[in-house]
Amino acid sequence: MRAVFLGSGAFAIPSFNAVLSAGHEILAAVTQPDRRKGRGRTLTPPALKPVAERHGIAVLQPAHVRTEAAQQELRALAPDVQIVVAYGQILPPAVIGIAPYGTLNVHGSLLPHYRGAAPIQWAIASGETRTGVTTMMIDEGLDTGPILLQRSLAIDPEETAGDLEPRLAALGAELLVETLAGLASGDLEAFPQIDAHASLAPLLRKSDALIDWTRPAEVTAARIRGFNPWPGTYTSFRGKTLRVLRARPWPARAGAPGEVLACDAGGIIVACGATSALRLIEVQPESRRAMAAAEFARGVRLTPGDVYG
């Protein structure tokens, strides 16, 4: 099939490569404009752009795909199908309807669960033990279009969003190739989502990652995994920010939420809500490197009774 591929983030790269390997023709890669990033404000391309350029595929970077100029470029390509994977812009109806086989999306959840911009992060943060990928036909809603295919996998007990994303990206690439084959043969039929079963995965904010020590330890541990690497869960200690990179629930001990209950070679045990406790394993003090929580405790002379947040 002749396809236009709309994608920006690293999650899109396995799907892009899989479409080419399956023998489909990608007419153009549509991606976000280059952005200035980092302390040096270096102009940086989206992850997909250099991959497309290495394959000699034209790259389009409209600031807004809603503009008539951008839509004219897409219509001129006359694709059979449009593929959207981690693109980062909402498509208007005029773009969705360009290709005769439709505009399909690879989404990092088992829809209708976790509709939105951060499905991988929120699935882990919400304590799910399974997730997966969905191919769907895009409509005007937020991830509400009819489902084509789905495939699931288990979330490992201590897996972070950073660990899970490449596994889901690879699974999504496989499912996309299968979906394109089904569309081309006419054997694949979409089925509607059940809106009553839907849940949302909104864009993450820094404030989502602030640790609330009154929550049960199981809840906080899941959020620490789900928000790693970004936005990165954090608390405050002695007036400075402390990022918590790894932690796990610990046998319940009584204490005020946020209170340090014990320090040992394995880390720092902190009281949480519902008479639960959390062992901090790896932390990152403000403006310093990541380190074992036990090392941090020794360096600041942490003692039971100290309080976080």
Backbone torsions as a table, in degrees:
resi	resn	phi	psi	omega
1	MET	NA	154.1	177.5
2	ARG	-96.4	118.1	-170.2
3	ALA	-124.4	149.0	163.2
4	VAL	-105.4	131.1	-175.8
5	PHE	-110.2	119.2	178.5
6	LEU	-107.9	111.3	-178.1
7	GLY	-162.4	158.4	-178.6
8	SER	-136.2	-52.9	-172.4
9	GLY	-76.7	172.1	-179.2
10	ALA	-61.0	-28.1	179.1
11	PHE	-59.3	-25.9	-177.1
12	ALA	-79.6	-21.7	-170.0
13	ILE	-62.8	-49.1	178.4
14	PRO	-57.8	-37.8	178.7
15	SER	-66.4	-42.7	178.5
16	PHE	-58.5	-49.1	-179.3
17	ASN	-65.4	-37.2	-178.7
18	ALA	-66.6	-38.2	178.3
19	VAL	-61.6	-44.2	177.9
20	LEU	-64.9	-44.5	-178.4
21	SER	-63.1	-28.2	-179.9
22	ALA	-79.9	-1.6	175.7
23	GLY	94.3	6.7	177.1
24	HIS	-80.8	156.4	179.2
25	GLU	-101.2	122.6	174.4
26	ILE	-96.1	113.5	-175.5
27	LEU	-74.3	-34.2	179.2
28	ALA	-163.6	151.8	171.4
29	ALA	-104.9	120.8	177.9
30	VAL	-101.7	121.2	-174.5
31	THR	-140.1	172.2	-178.7
32	GLN	-70.7	157.2	175.2
33	PRO	-63.5	155.6	173.4
34	ASP	-59.4	144.2	-179.6
35	ARG	-124.6	151.7	174.0
36	ARG	-83.5	129.0	-175.6
37	LYS	-136.1	161.1	174.4
38	GLY	77.3	175.8	-178.3
39	ARG	-64.9	-31.4	179.6
40	GLY	-84.5	-1.4	-179.7
41	ARG	52.6	44.0	179.4
42	THR	-73.0	135.3	178.1
43	LEU	-70.2	117.5	-171.2
44	THR	-122.9	130.5	178.7
45	PRO	-77.2	156.2	171.5
46	PRO	-62.2	155.4	-172.0
47	ALA	-56.7	-34.8	-175.7
48	LEU	-74.1	-27.5	-171.6
49	LYS	-57.0	-53.1	-178.8
50	PRO	-64.6	-27.6	177.7
51	VAL	-66.5	-46.2	178.5
52	ALA	-63.0	-41.7	-179.3
53	GLU	-63.7	-37.4	178.1
54	ARG	-63.5	-27.8	177.9
55	HIS	-88.5	0.5	-179.8
56	GLY	72.6	25.6	-178.1
57	ILE	-97.8	136.5	-179.8
58	ALA	-59.8	139.6	179.6
59	VAL	-115.8	125.6	175.3
60	LEU	-111.0	134.8	-176.9
61	GLN	-131.0	61.9	179.4
62	PRO	-67.0	137.9	176.4
63	ALA	-62.3	-36.5	178.9
64	HIS	-141.2	119.1	-178.9
65	VAL	-73.0	-8.0	178.3
66	ARG	-76.1	-14.7	-176.9
67	THR	-72.1	151.6	179.8
68	GLU	-63.7	-36.3	179.4
69	ALA	-61.4	-44.2	179.3
70	ALA	-64.8	-40.4	-178.7
71	GLN	-68.5	-34.2	176.1
72	GLN	-63.9	-39.8	177.4
73	GLU	-61.6	-42.3	-179.6
74	LEU	-67.3	-43.6	179.6
75	ARG	-63.2	-36.3	-179.2
76	ALA	-64.6	-25.9	179.8
77	LEU	-73.5	-23.7	178.2
78	ALA	50.7	57.0	-179.8
79	PRO	-74.0	155.5	170.3
80	ASP	-74.1	-36.6	-175.2
81	VAL	-146.8	151.8	171.7
82	GLN	-115.7	137.1	-177.0
83	ILE	-118.9	127.2	-179.1
84	VAL	-118.8	121.9	177.7
85	VAL	-140.1	112.9	177.1
86	ALA	49.5	51.5	-176.9
87	TYR	-81.4	-49.9	176.9
88	GLY	101.6	5.9	172.7
89	GLN	-132.8	146.1	175.7
90	ILE	-80.9	130.5	-177.4
91	LEU	-87.7	133.2	175.5
92	PRO	-78.3	163.2	179.6
93	PRO	-55.1	-34.3	-179.1
94	ALA	-63.0	-29.1	177.4
95	VAL	-85.9	-41.7	-178.4
96	ILE	-56.3	-35.4	-174.2
97	GLY	-91.1	9.9	-174.4
98	ILE	-68.2	-43.6	-171.0
99	ALA	-94.0	138.4	-177.9
100	PRO	-63.6	-31.2	177.8
101	TYR	-87.2	-0.6	176.5
102	GLY	98.1	179.9	177.6
103	THR	-117.3	114.6	-175.6
104	LEU	-111.9	157.7	-174.4
105	ASN	-130.5	144.5	169.4
106	VAL	-103.2	116.2	-175.6
107	HIS	-114.4	138.9	-174.0
108	GLY	-85.3	45.9	172.9
109	SER	-157.8	174.0	174.6
110	LEU	-94.0	85.7	-178.4
111	LEU	-57.1	145.9	13.1
112	PRO	-85.8	9.1	177.7
113	HIS	-73.9	137.8	174.8
114	TYR	60.1	55.4	169.7
115	ARG	-72.8	134.9	176.2
116	GLY	134.4	-168.0	-168.8
117	ALA	-81.2	-19.8	-173.2
118	ALA	-132.7	57.8	-175.6
119	PRO	-67.5	-35.5	-178.3
120	ILE	-66.9	-46.6	-178.0
121	GLN	-64.1	-45.4	-176.2
122	TRP	-73.0	-29.3	176.7
123	ALA	-62.2	-45.9	178.4
124	ILE	-68.3	-47.0	-177.7
125	ALA	-60.8	-25.4	180.0
126	SER	-89.0	0.8	175.7
127	GLY	86.3	15.9	178.9
128	GLU	-65.7	147.1	175.4
129	THR	-105.3	-11.7	174.5
130	ARG	-136.3	150.7	172.7
131	THR	-150.8	-159.4	179.7
132	GLY	172.3	-159.6	179.8
133	VAL	-131.5	153.5	-179.6
134	THR	-132.9	136.2	164.5
135	THR	-101.7	135.9	-174.5
136	MET	-145.3	158.2	172.9
137	MET	-86.7	127.8	-178.6
138	ILE	-73.6	135.6	170.3
139	ASP	-123.6	-163.9	-174.7
140	GLU	-79.5	-10.4	-179.5
141	GLY	-85.4	-179.3	178.1
142	LEU	-89.8	96.0	179.4
143	ASP	57.0	38.7	-176.9
144	THR	-106.2	-0.9	-174.7
145	GLY	-69.2	166.2	-178.8
146	PRO	-63.9	144.2	-176.2
147	ILE	-84.7	139.4	175.5
148	LEU	-100.0	-61.8	179.1
149	LEU	-141.0	157.2	175.4
150	GLN	-140.8	151.9	174.3
151	ARG	-146.9	139.0	-174.5
152	SER	-115.1	163.5	172.7
153	LEU	-151.1	161.9	179.0
154	ALA	-82.6	143.6	172.2
155	ILE	-90.8	122.7	179.4
156	ASP	-63.7	148.6	-172.3
157	PRO	-57.0	-31.9	-179.9
158	GLU	-116.3	20.6	-178.0
159	GLU	-73.6	135.7	176.1
160	THR	-95.3	169.3	176.0
161	ALA	-60.7	-36.8	178.0
162	GLY	-64.8	-31.4	176.9
163	ASP	-75.6	-40.5	-172.7
164	LEU	-76.5	-33.9	-174.0
165	GLU	-55.5	-49.6	180.0
166	PRO	-64.7	-30.5	177.1
167	ARG	-67.1	-42.4	177.9
168	LEU	-69.5	-34.9	178.5
169	ALA	-62.9	-41.3	178.6
170	ALA	-66.7	-41.2	178.5
171	LEU	-65.6	-39.3	178.3
172	GLY	-64.2	-36.2	178.0
173	ALA	-63.2	-43.3	177.5
174	GLU	-62.2	-43.9	-178.0
175	LEU	-67.1	-35.0	178.7
176	LEU	-63.4	-44.6	179.1
177	VAL	-61.6	-42.4	177.9
178	GLU	-63.6	-38.3	179.6
179	THR	-65.8	-44.8	179.1
180	LEU	-61.5	-40.0	178.4
181	ALA	-63.2	-40.8	179.7
182	GLY	-67.7	-37.2	177.2
183	LEU	-67.0	-42.7	-178.3
184	ALA	-64.4	-37.4	-178.4
185	SER	-82.3	-16.5	-176.6
186	GLY	81.6	8.8	-177.1
187	ASP	-88.3	-8.3	-173.4
188	LEU	-103.7	127.1	177.8
189	GLU	-118.6	134.0	178.2
190	ALA	-79.2	152.8	175.8
191	PHE	-131.6	147.4	-173.1
192	PRO	-70.9	152.4	172.7
193	GLN	-76.9	154.0	175.0
194	ILE	-95.9	102.3	-174.2
195	ASP	-59.8	-30.0	-178.9
196	ALA	-65.0	-19.8	-179.7
197	HIS	-96.1	3.3	-172.3
198	ALA	-73.7	148.5	169.2
199	SER	-137.4	161.9	-172.7
200	LEU	-111.7	150.6	177.4
201	ALA	-131.7	75.6	-173.5
202	PRO	-67.5	164.0	175.9
203	LEU	-53.7	134.1	-177.6
204	LEU	-74.0	142.8	174.0
205	ARG	-118.4	156.3	179.1
206	LYS	-57.3	-36.3	-177.5
207	SER	-66.3	-23.4	177.5
208	ASP	-62.6	-25.7	-172.2
209	ALA	-94.4	0.8	176.4
210	LEU	-71.9	124.8	-177.8
211	ILE	-71.7	128.7	173.4
212	ASP	-105.5	104.2	-173.4
213	TRP	-69.4	-9.6	176.5
214	THR	-79.2	-12.8	175.2
215	ARG	-72.8	153.6	174.2
216	PRO	-61.0	151.0	-176.8
217	ALA	-58.6	-37.9	179.8
218	GLU	-60.3	-40.6	180.0
219	VAL	-67.0	-45.5	-179.2
220	THR	-65.9	-39.7	179.0
221	ALA	-62.3	-40.0	178.7
222	ALA	-65.3	-40.8	179.0
223	ARG	-67.0	-36.5	176.8
224	ILE	-60.9	-42.8	177.9
225	ARG	-69.4	-41.4	-176.3
226	GLY	-68.9	-31.3	-177.3
227	PHE	-100.5	19.6	175.0
228	ASN	-108.3	118.4	19.2
229	PRO	-93.8	-16.5	-177.2
230	TRP	-135.9	139.3	5.8
231	PRO	-81.3	-3.8	178.1
232	GLY	81.8	111.9	-178.6
233	THR	-66.1	149.4	-175.9
234	TYR	-152.3	159.1	174.3
235	THR	-138.8	-175.5	175.4
236	SER	-120.9	147.1	178.4
237	PHE	-146.7	120.6	-178.1
238	ARG	52.5	41.5	174.1
239	GLY	82.6	3.7	180.0
240	LYS	-123.9	155.7	179.7
241	THR	-76.8	136.6	175.6
242	LEU	-127.8	116.3	176.0
243	ARG	-80.9	139.3	176.6
244	VAL	-108.4	113.4	-173.7
245	LEU	-93.6	-37.7	179.7
246	ARG	-142.3	139.8	179.2
247	ALA	-161.3	162.1	174.5
248	ARG	-147.8	152.6	177.5
249	PRO	-59.6	150.3	-177.6
250	TRP	-130.6	155.7	179.1
251	PRO	-50.0	138.7	-171.8
252	ALA	-58.2	138.0	173.5
253	ARG	-140.4	145.3	-179.4
254	ALA	-74.8	142.1	177.7
255	GLY	170.0	160.0	176.9
256	ALA	-71.6	139.8	179.8
257	PRO	-52.6	128.8	-178.4
258	GLY	92.1	-7.3	-178.4
259	GLU	-79.2	135.4	175.0
260	VAL	-74.6	122.3	-178.7
261	LEU	-96.3	-32.8	-178.7
262	ALA	-164.5	155.8	173.3
263	CYS	-132.0	133.8	176.5
264	ASP	-150.2	-172.1	-176.9
265	ALA	-64.0	-19.8	-179.2
266	GLY	-89.7	-9.5	178.9
267	GLY	139.7	-152.5	-175.0
268	ILE	-122.7	128.3	178.9
269	ILE	-100.7	124.0	-175.1
270	VAL	-121.6	137.5	178.1
271	ALA	-72.6	140.8	177.0
272	CYS	-125.7	-178.5	179.4
273	GLY	-69.1	167.3	178.6
274	ALA	59.5	34.9	179.5
275	THR	51.5	45.0	178.9
276	SER	-117.5	170.7	-178.6
277	ALA	-142.1	154.0	-177.9
278	LEU	-127.6	131.9	173.9
279	ARG	-94.4	117.7	173.9
280	LEU	-80.6	128.8	-175.8
281	ILE	-108.5	-42.9	-180.0
282	GLU	-137.0	134.5	-178.4
283	VAL	-136.5	169.1	176.0
284	GLN	-138.8	106.4	177.6
285	PRO	-66.1	158.9	-179.7
286	GLU	-55.9	127.3	177.1
287	SER	62.6	25.5	178.4
288	ARG	-134.3	174.0	-178.8
289	ARG	-76.5	162.8	172.3
290	ALA	-68.6	146.6	-178.2
291	MET	-154.1	163.2	174.2
292	ALA	-62.2	142.3	-180.0
293	ALA	-60.9	-33.6	178.5
294	ALA	-63.8	-38.7	177.3
295	GLU	-64.2	-42.7	178.0
296	PHE	-61.0	-43.9	-179.0
297	ALA	-59.8	-42.3	178.7
298	ARG	-65.1	-41.7	-175.5
299	GLY	-65.3	-35.1	-178.8
300	VAL	-101.0	4.2	-179.7
301	ARG	55.8	51.7	-179.5
302	LEU	-69.1	138.3	178.8
303	THR	-134.6	155.2	174.3
304	PRO	-54.5	137.7	-177.3
305	GLY	105.0	-22.6	172.6
306	ASP	-62.2	155.6	-173.9
307	VAL	-129.3	136.1	173.5
308	TYR	-93.4	153.8	169.2
309	GLY	64.1	NA	NA
